[in-house]
Amino acid sequence: MAAAVPDRLEPPAAAAAASVAELRGRFRQGKAELLRHFGESRPTAPAATRLLKALARHVDATLVALWDRAGMPAGAALLAVGGYGRGELFPHSDVDVLVLLPPAAVRQPDHEAGQTQAAIEGFITACWDVGLEIGSSVRTVDECIAEAERDVTVQTALLESRYLCGSRRVFTTFRHANTRAMDPKAFLRAKTLEMRQRHQKYEDTPYALEPNCKESPGGLRDLQVVIWVARAAGLGKSWNELAAKGLITPFEVKQLQRSEGLLKLIRARLHMIAGRREDRLVFDLQTAVAESFGYQSAPGQRASEVLMRRYYWAAKAVAQLNQILMLNIEEHVEGSQHAPMRPISEDFLERAGVLEVVSDDLYLRKPHAILETFLTHQRAAGINGLSARTLRALYNSRDQMGAAFRSDPVNRATFMQILQEPEGQTHAFRLLNQTSVLGRYLWVFRRIVGQMQHDLFHVYTVDQHILMVLRNVRRFFIPEHAHEYPFCTQLALTWDKPWVLYVAALFHDVAKGRGGDHSELGATEVRRFCRDHGIDREDAALIEFLVREHLRMSRIAQKEDLSDPDVIEDFARRVDTPRYLTGLYLLTVADIRGTSPKVWNAWKGKLLEDLYRQTLRALGGAKPNLDAEIEARKEEARHLLNLHSMLPDTEGPLWKTLEVSYFARHDAGDIAWHARSLFRHVQAPEPIVKARPSSLGEGLQVLVYSPDRPDLFARICGYFDGAGFNILDAKVHTTRTGYALDTFQVTSPQLEGQDTAHYRDLISLVETQLAHALDATGPLPEPSRGRISRRVKSFPITPRITLRPDERAQRWLLGVSTSDRSGLLYAIARVLARHHVNLQLAKITTLGERVEDTFLIDGSALQQNRKQIEIESELLDAISP
């Protein structure tokens, strides 16, 4: 049987006379014994609580022994403050203490003041020598009160002060003075604002993939804030005392204690496994912490996922109860429970801008009112939240939301009304999820609440990602957000049923984590939802199509050659109508934007918009006519050249050397820029490099024109890698006269937020340095392996190479999938150069910390099976972390 954590470990009575070295040995031995017992015990909340209290007592005893041997002045007292003041101490938390001096200390003669200072310094030094990571302050009572008035953090620390040793009289004086100086209203406002700022720092969600179990929303700090403001208002110092005052129900006390116990247990295990103070559940430690709980990885589910699911559910409960309690305490402190009420309906009232239920048992008497709460919140003017009473009633009505509730026709109609309201869907569905009503009503949604995504580009859990996508779709229909996605807003103005897209957003990833194709499984789920909710056949078919195909448009835009008419025709056949195409485009943009702030960029936006426009033309009956399209681009390019006052036929010498594929892959603006830049250099013996700010508004567009050679692309990639640029796109063309004409879209952190002058300087630098790099001869340098991020280390991607002929069997498609790192593209290009493989097109797709690149290549080496295998093997070696 596992050993229990002992209740008390104290030095013997003679500890006061012991040397610092002896105390250090006893302290470290005692702490190690406590941690060993905890490590061997079952991972339960009571075991964690016993450890935290035993560690605090062990530190108490050590500090008292050090105080006694330090010769501290009479009338001084030692207080535990902050977290340590609560009588709990995590394995590697700081020990915060206050040396409280009597008022007479400020009037001491110089020699006595020197002795006091020496004693205090000796005490603090001895604490560090023993091994206590101490945070100390030295103040009189008046200094404490004055500092607390200036700094709410100090005020909070003093609120939890606990007597350790020394003068009880000065401690009692301090306690009374601190109580008199406390302004509950000001303290509540300050802690509420502080909590909001902290939540914003952690993206206002408990569902971050690497949450801080202390500071994140739903973490231990949210529970501490409730106790602090309640204590300052004289409402109680514990959950049971709050329950006695009617601020919290016995059921909620049990929920809080259960969630708090789990969070403390996780934090204690984190400290032990990390061997330091570590409050973040970082990827590196999640598996180890999970295994310390006894969880084991199984096919389709990691041990860490089981742990994180438990964490998210606890954090969600804490976030809900924190909101209820903070509102309740605010009502008591501010007296807003006496504010006048305005009837909204027979079931709801408005008071001080929040929605109030008419009675605590409303949802028990009338379950239909549960969903009506959110519909009323959408419709009622001036409502900006739910009251504590309403939140509590929802929290306690979960047993009402069973199978009968979900199949009730009235509830189904109300849910559809929430979706179909003119506005308010974003806030309504966030509230539905925060209060757990969404997962109770849509049982399929409940399965993905708190589910992690280990694909290296989603930074949210599945449920939070879905709500982000819903928000993004909703913003397309809000004029105030038109500047964010102008083209999407333009399309949204022509869309008659926004709710169709909201339903597709809700279900597009709802089947993740089940195994199999989540798009197909999600289509099955949404088909059932449409049938149950009376959605007509035409709208249901569109919604099902959007869920099933929600990944296709992104894949085609980022991986296939959009200048190939067959690609456009095939996609047009699949979407079939402009309505289906527009819906899929809007959902795709919202989906990519909802994965991570780092995944979307203007280049991906352009690829999707190009695919949309080309497909729309095909759907309009205009079969792709490559000759007519190219002539139109040439004519537009000539017009642009005229606007730049170029002489007639400036473009002639260059265009005579170019194949049809060049004009098919470049738009008129690029064609004109190339002609303007190269008309004097068509036969140049040395490389020509030109750069300009990208027309997309992000990064640079770089043109390289040079006599072709096998290592040219590799040397270009090597330069960009060394100069800190990320390549978003590469269009490679070889002229009839043997010149390479390559165009790159690149970005760099150096360009973020910079003015025009900085762009000019960087353009000049790129043009000079890249031309110089292309003059180099000799072997290509070895690529750097680059630094692997923590996420990639924790969730590695198995590198994959695919090599297959294209549909016409004239060229080859090379697919590369691996985790991203600096130097990756150069490593690939170097292998291709070594085997004299020609690159025709590069599609660079970066999804967070994962890359999915596609290359169109040809070369004689690809015609031999043995050489193919050799190239694939070398590429796998090159892309492996």
Order of alpha helices (4+ residues) and beta strands (2+ residues): alpha-alpha-beta-alpha-beta-alpha-beta-alpha-alpha-beta-alpha-alpha-alpha-alpha-alpha-alpha-alpha-beta-beta-beta-alpha-alpha-alpha-alpha-alpha-alpha-alpha-alpha-alpha-alpha-alpha-alpha-alpha-alpha-alpha-alpha-alpha-alpha-alpha-alpha-alpha-beta-beta-alpha-beta-beta-alpha-alpha-beta-beta-alpha-beta-beta-beta-alpha
